[in-house]
Amino acid sequence: RQLQLGPGHLQRKQHAGLQQQQQQQHNQTPVLHVGEQVQVTCVRLGTGGVGVCLWGASRLVLLIQGALPGELLTACITAVKKGYAEGVKLATITPHHSAVEARCSHFGTCGGCTLQSLQYMSQLQHKVEYVQQLFVRIGKLSADDVAAARKEPAAALPELQYRYRNKIQLAFSTKVWRKTTNSDSDDSCGSAAGSTGEAVHQGRVVDGWGLGFYLPGSNSVVMPLQECHLVVSAYYRLGLCWP
């Protein structure tokens, strides 16, 4: 007598086959390790100005601090998560077509300015594209409708692109970040990306009083400031930011 299979049996069989296929794909995906250096191309900007890169045949998402869209770079992996990895830029191989030299000497370590190495108008365009992607990916709107509603970003006058903040929050700490040479640093990946084409700013934490901004990702380590191009010039006269 012919055996009749119900729909529940077929669904379980399909589910088992899908799980097996996903497991095979997972086994074939190369594994990244913390401290490993990779060569990738940044495809777009993500939340907070982080560069979104795709690595390998599996197109694993890498969130690289300091990477700019279209830039070919060498990065160092700092964290491996489920489904993605994080890292910092070590050096630029082929720069973004609108890359510029960062104005601030703290750029890349401070974290207050993530796009200072990108021309101002290009910053605005990439921010518009980021918002468009949010409408499509999260808002589930049609890409054509979003593109049709796009408006050109309003640009600030050149004299207002810096020195526009009248409030900052500084912190005292006994843990202070100090810049070191590559040979002195005990961090194989450094701390953050430097300006265009440069290696990351190597550094380490030392004991001693410091006044400045918290190091990105920390609520205890302070990076002393020598300059800040975001605050109004009155802060120079107060002497609060610069020892």
C-alpha positions in Angstrom: 0.0 0.0 0.0 1.4 3.4 -0.9 2.4 5.6 2.0 0.7 9.0 2.1 2.9 11.8 3.5 1.1 14.7 5.2 2.0 18.4 4.7 3.6 18.5 8.2 6.1 15.8 7.2 7.1 17.7 4.0 7.6 21.0 5.9 9.8 19.3 8.5 11.8 17.7 5.6 12.2 21.1 3.9 13.3 22.7 7.1 15.9 20.0 7.8 17.2 20.5 4.3 17.5 24.3 4.8 19.3 23.8 8.1 21.8 21.5 6.5 22.4 23.9 3.6 22.9 26.8 6.0 25.3 24.7 8.1 27.3 23.8 4.9 27.5 27.5 4.0 28.6 28.3 7.5 31.4 25.7 7.4 32.6 27.1 4.1 32.8 30.7 5.4 36.3 31.7 6.2 36.8 32.7 9.9 38.3 36.0 10.9 40.3 36.4 14.1 41.0 39.4 16.2 44.3 41.0 15.2 44.1 39.7 11.7 44.8 42.1 8.8 42.6 42.1 5.7 42.4 44.1 2.5 38.9 45.3 1.7 36.9 48.0 -0.2 34.5 50.2 1.6 31.1 50.2 -0.1 29.1 52.8 2.0 28.9 54.6 5.3 27.0 53.1 8.3 25.7 54.4 11.6 28.0 57.0 13.1 30.1 57.3 10.0 31.7 53.9 10.2 32.7 52.3 6.9 30.8 49.3 5.7 33.0 46.8 3.9 32.3 43.3 2.4 35.0 40.7 2.9 35.6 37.4 1.0 33.3 35.3 -1.2 30.8 35.2 1.7 30.6 39.0 1.7 30.9 39.2 5.4 30.1 42.6 6.7 33.1 44.5 8.3 32.5 47.7 10.1 35.7 49.6 9.8 36.5 52.8 11.6 38.0 55.4 9.3 37.0 53.7 6.1 35.5 55.9 3.3 33.2 54.7 0.5 35.1 53.5 -2.6 38.4 53.4 -0.6 40.6 50.3 -0.9 42.4 49.8 2.5 44.1 47.5 4.9 42.2 47.0 8.1 42.9 45.2 11.4 40.1 43.2 13.0 39.3 44.3 16.6 36.1 42.2 17.3 34.3 39.3 15.7 30.5 39.2 16.2 27.8 36.9 15.0 27.3 37.8 11.4 29.8 40.6 11.2 33.2 41.9 12.4 34.6 45.2 13.5 38.0 46.8 12.8 40.1 49.9 12.3 41.9 51.2 9.2 45.6 50.6 9.1 46.5 52.2 5.8 44.9 53.5 2.6 45.8 51.7 -0.7 43.5 53.5 -3.1 41.8 56.6 -1.5 38.3 57.9 -1.9 38.1 60.3 -4.8 37.1 63.2 -2.4 39.6 62.4 0.3 41.3 65.3 2.0 43.8 65.8 4.8 42.1 66.0 8.1 42.4 69.4 9.8 42.7 68.2 13.4 45.8 66.4 14.7 43.5 64.3 17.0 41.4 63.0 14.1 41.1 59.3 14.1 41.7 58.9 17.8 39.3 61.4 19.3 36.1 60.1 17.6 34.4 63.4 17.6 34.8 63.9 13.9 34.5 60.7 11.9 34.4 62.3 8.4 36.9 65.1 8.6 39.1 63.3 6.0 36.3 63.6 3.4 35.4 66.8 1.5 32.5 68.6 3.0 30.1 68.4 0.1 30.9 64.7 -0.3 30.1 64.2 3.4 26.6 65.7 2.8 26.0 63.4 -0.2 26.9 60.3 1.7 24.7 61.3 4.6 21.8 61.7 2.2 22.5 58.2 0.7 22.6 56.8 4.2 19.1 58.2 5.0 17.8 56.9 1.7 19.0 53.4 2.6 17.2 53.6 5.9 13.9 54.5 4.2 14.3 51.5 1.9 15.7 48.9 4.2 13.8 49.7 7.4 10.9 51.8 6.2 10.2 49.3 3.3 9.6 52.1 0.9 10.3 51.8 -2.8 13.8 52.8 -3.9 12.3 54.7 -6.8 9.9 56.6 -4.6 12.7 57.5 -2.2 15.0 58.6 -5.0 12.2 60.8 -6.5 11.7 62.5 -3.2 15.4 63.2 -2.7 16.4 66.9 -2.2 19.9 68.3 -2.4 21.4 68.8 1.1 21.7 72.3 2.5 25.3 73.3 2.8 26.7 75.5 5.5 28.9 78.5 4.5 32.6 77.8 4.5 33.2 79.9 7.6 30.5 78.0 9.5 31.7 74.5 8.7 34.0 74.6 11.7 33.9 76.5 15.0 30.2 76.2 15.4 29.7 74.5 18.7 29.3 76.6 21.9 29.1 73.7 24.3 31.3 70.6 24.9 31.6 68.2 27.8 35.1 67.5 29.1 36.1 64.9 31.7 38.9 64.5 34.2 40.4 61.0 34.7 43.4 59.3 36.1 43.6 57.1 33.1 45.1 59.0 30.2 45.7 57.9 26.6 49.1 58.8 25.2 50.2 58.6 21.6 53.2 56.3 21.1 55.3 55.0 18.2 54.5 51.7 16.7 57.3 50.0 18.5 56.2 51.3 21.9 52.5 50.4 21.5 51.2 47.3 23.1 48.1 47.3 20.8 48.6 45.4 17.5 45.6 47.3 15.9 46.2 50.7 17.4 43.1 52.6 18.5 41.6 54.3 15.5 42.2 55.3 11.9 44.4 58.2 11.1 44.1 60.8 8.3 44.1 59.8 4.7 46.7 57.2 3.8 48.3 57.1 7.2 48.5 54.3 9.7 46.4 54.3 12.8 47.4 56.4 15.8 49.2 54.0 18.1 48.9 54.6 21.8 48.5 53.2 25.3 46.8 54.0 28.6 49.0 55.5 31.4 48.3 56.7 34.9 48.1 60.4 35.5 45.6 63.2 35.5 44.1 64.2 32.2 41.4 66.6 31.0 39.7 66.0 27.6 37.3 63.8 25.8 36.7 60.1 26.6 38.4 57.8 24.2 35.8 56.2 21.8 34.3 53.1 23.5 35.5 54.0 26.9 33.9 55.8 29.9 37.1 56.0 32.0 40.1 56.8 29.6 40.6 60.4 28.7 42.4 61.7 25.6 43.9 65.1 26.4 43.2 67.8 23.8 45.7 70.1 22.1 43.1 71.5 19.7 39.5 71.1 18.6 38.1 72.6 15.5 34.4 72.2 16.4 34.2 74.6 19.3 34.1 78.4 19.1 37.3 80.3 19.5 36.3 81.5 23.0 37.5 78.1 24.4 41.0 79.0 23.4 40.8 82.1 25.7 39.3 80.1 28.5 42.1 77.5 28.3 39.9 74.6 29.2 40.8 72.3 26.4 44.5 73.0 25.9 47.0 72.4 28.6 
